[in-house]
Amino acid sequence: MDMKKLCPDADTVLELLYNTYYEHVCTDDTDEIKQAFDDLYNAMSDKTLKEKDAIIDLTCNLCRLHQQSGFIAALKLAHRLSHELNT
């Protein structure tokens, strides 16, 4: 199976699992997230819309990377715990 065909952004099976999870579960922003984005945009009132969008893109990418890292760490921990409980 060619992972790059399934998900071009995934370099590992764990990344593929995360990307699939994110694609199917993380589709709607909560009111709290929408408010946080509004607050962020308002805090950048001296920036142009293009500058704000660039900052938001960087911020979202950083958040996604942190979420992905946590997801992968949790899977690794679950695997380790499962292995230890079965030995």
C-alpha positions in Angstrom: 0.0 0.0 0.0 1.4 3.4 -1.0 0.7 5.8 1.9 1.5 8.8 -0.2 -1.4 8.0 -2.4 -3.8 7.7 0.6 -2.6 10.8 2.3 0.2 12.9 0.7 0.7 14.8 4.0 1.5 11.6 6.0 5.0 10.3 6.3 4.2 7.6 8.8 1.2 5.3 9.6 0.6 7.3 12.8 0.4 10.5 10.8 -2.0 8.8 8.5 -4.2 7.7 11.4 -4.1 11.3 12.8 -5.0 12.9 9.4 -7.9 10.5 9.0 -9.1 11.1 12.6 -8.8 14.9 12.1 -10.6 14.8 8.7 -13.6 12.9 10.2 -13.8 14.2 13.7 -12.5 17.8 13.8 -14.7 19.4 11.3 -16.7 22.0 13.3 -15.3 24.8 15.4 -17.0 25.3 18.8 -18.3 28.7 19.8 -15.3 29.0 22.1 -12.9 28.4 19.2 -14.8 30.9 17.0 -14.6 33.5 19.8 -10.9 32.9 20.2 -10.4 33.5 16.5 -12.4 36.7 16.7 -10.3 37.8 19.7 -7.1 37.0 17.8 -8.3 39.0 14.7 -9.3 41.9 17.0 -5.9 41.9 18.6 -4.4 42.5 15.2 -6.5 45.5 14.4 -3.4 47.4 13.0 -2.8 44.7 10.4 -4.2 44.4 6.9 -6.5 41.4 6.2 -3.8 39.7 4.2 -1.4 40.1 7.1 -4.0 38.8 9.6 -4.7 35.8 7.4 -0.9 35.0 7.2 -0.7 35.1 11.0 -3.8 32.9 11.3 -2.5 30.4 8.9 0.8 30.1 10.9 -1.1 29.8 14.1 -3.5 27.1 12.8 -0.6 25.1 11.5 1.2 25.4 14.8 -2.0 24.2 16.7 -2.5 21.3 14.2 1.1 20.2 14.7 0.7 20.3 18.5 -2.6 18.3 18.3 -1.0 15.8 15.9 2.0 15.4 18.3 -0.4 14.8 21.2 -2.5 12.3 19.2 0.6 10.3 18.2 2.0 10.3 21.7 -1.3 9.0 23.1 -1.4 6.2 20.5 2.2 5.2 21.4 1.4 5.3 25.1 -1.8 3.2 24.5 0.3 0.7 22.5 2.9 0.5 25.3 0.3 0.1 28.0 -1.5 -2.6 26.0 1.8 -4.4 25.5 2.7 -4.2 29.2 -0.7 -5.4 30.3 -0.6 -8.4 28.0 2.9 -9.6 29.1 
